[in-house]
């Protein structure tokens, strides 16, 4: 039986606009309004999850999803870089940022490597039973990217070649390591999807 997973990236936040390693920041007013405008886009049937991060939980709530926060779907732990702007970290730790951008096993920030994040998210996907039905999860863009890399059995460095825009849906359908991907659909109310 086919498993259908919809990964929704959260709406905008100040950290996103500032290109800052998120530190559990809330949605900005425009992001909250956009998510509220899309309420009902996914109905209420099926299982709903969210990354434990604030903006994911707020997006899920604004979309009308009773989403269970799930640690397996947390954003990559950025360690001591959390809350800092990428530009500032790159200026202060150029070699460390280069290592992080080029080596998926590197975690110069003292947190989690991208490979570790991919393995965690992949394990969650692989554990979904064939009869899971429809699964919706509001997760950070890095989780969407690692999930796509995992289901396509792509090399780790493909992570950096995937763009995930705010408030978009990436659909995964399949099972037993045979997945299809449809990405980047804007989240809109159900009536608008007709």
N, C-alpha and C positions, 0 to 999 in steps of 0.2 A: 504494500500500500504506500502511496506517495505521501511524503511529509511536506507540508507547505509552511515555510517560515518567512515572515515579513519583518525585516529589520528597518526600523525607522530612526533616522538621525534626528537629534533634538533640534529645536528652534534656536535662534541666535541668542548669544549672551555677550556681555562685555568682554569676557576672556577671549572669545572667538574673534571678535573685531580687533582686539589688541594683539592677536597672535601670541597668546600667553598660555603656558601649560596650565590647564584648568586646575583650580583648587576649590572644587565644589561650589562654583558660582551659580547664581540664579539666572533665569531667563531675563533678557532685557525687555522693556515694554513692547517693542515691536515684535520680538520673538513670541512673547506670551499672546499677543493679539493674533498673530499668524496661526499659532497652534489652536487657539480657541475658535478661530474661523474655520478650521478643518475638523472640528468636533464631529464625531459620528462617522468619520471616514472608514473605520474598521469594525464598526458594530460592537457587539458585546459577547458574541459567541467565541468559543475557543479559549486558549490559554494566553494570558498577557503577562509579560515580564518587563522589567526595566533595569538598566544599570543602576547601582545604588546612588550615583551622583545626582545632585539636586536638580540640575537642568533637565536630566532625563526623566526624573520622577515628575517634575512640573509639566513637561511636555506630555507625558502619558496622561496625567490628570486632566490637562486642558483638552486632550483629544477624547476624553471620556472613557479611558481605559482604566480598569481596576487592576493595575499592573503590580505584580509582586516583585520587589527589589531582589535581584539575584547577584550574589558575589561573583559567580562565574562570568557574568557579563560586565564586570567593572572595566573601566578604562585602564590603560596601561599605567602602572604605578611609576610615576616619574621622579620618585624619591625627592632629593633636595632641590630639584628644578621646579617642583610644583609651585604654582603661583607666580613664577617668573616669566618675563617676556623672552621669547626665543632670541630676539635681537640682542638683548643684554647677556643672555647665557652664551651665545655665540661669540660675543666680544670678549667675554671673560674666560671662556673655556673652548677656544676654537678647536683644538685637537679632540677634545671629548665629544663635541657636537659632531665633528666629522666622523668619528668612530661610530656614534649612534646612528648617523645617517647612512653609513656604508656597511656596517656589520650588524646583522639582525640578532646576534648573540650578545652584543655589547650592552652594558647597562652602567655607563660611567656616572650616572646620576645617583646610583645606589639603590635604584628601584628595580623594576622588572624589565627584562629585555623584550623586544618585539617578538622574538621567537617564543618566549615563555607565554606571552599574551596569546599568540596564535594557538599554541598548544592547549591553553586553558579554554579558549573559546571553541576550538575544534573538538575538544573532549565533550563539551556541552552539546554541540551539534550532533556528534556521533552517538551520544547517549539518548537522543530523542527516539522514542519507540515508533515503530511503523504506524501504529494507530494513534499517534499524537494529535492528529487532526490539524487544525489551523493554529499556528503559534505566531503571536505578534510580540516583538520586543523593541522597546525604545532604548537605543544604545548609542554611545559616542561613536564618532566617525572612525576612530581607530579600531573599534570592535567590528564595525561593518567591514572595513578593509581586511582585517585578519580573517574574518569569516569567509569572505570571497576568496582570498588566497588559499584558505584551507579546502573549501569545497571543490575548487578547480585544481587542486594539487599543484598549484603554481609555486615557483621558487619564492623564498622569503622576500627577496628584493622587489618583487612585484608589488608589495605593499605600497611603495612610494610612487607607483604609477597609477594608483586608483584615487580618483577624486570623489569625495562624498560631500554633497552640498547640504546645508541645513534643511531640515524638514522635508526629507525625501525618503522614499521607500525603496528598499532593495529586496527583491523577491527571490527566495531560494526554494526550489522544488526538486524532490527526488528522494533517494534513499540509498543505503548501502554503497556509499561513495560514488554514486552516479547522480550528480546534481546539475541542475540548470540554474542560470542566474539571469535575472532581469533587473537592471539597476537604474537608479536615479529618477524614478517617477516622483514628481511633486506630490506631496500629500494634500489632498483636497477633500471637501465634504463628499459623502457618497453620491448625492444628487449630481454633483459636477463630474463624477467619473463616468456616468452613463455611457 
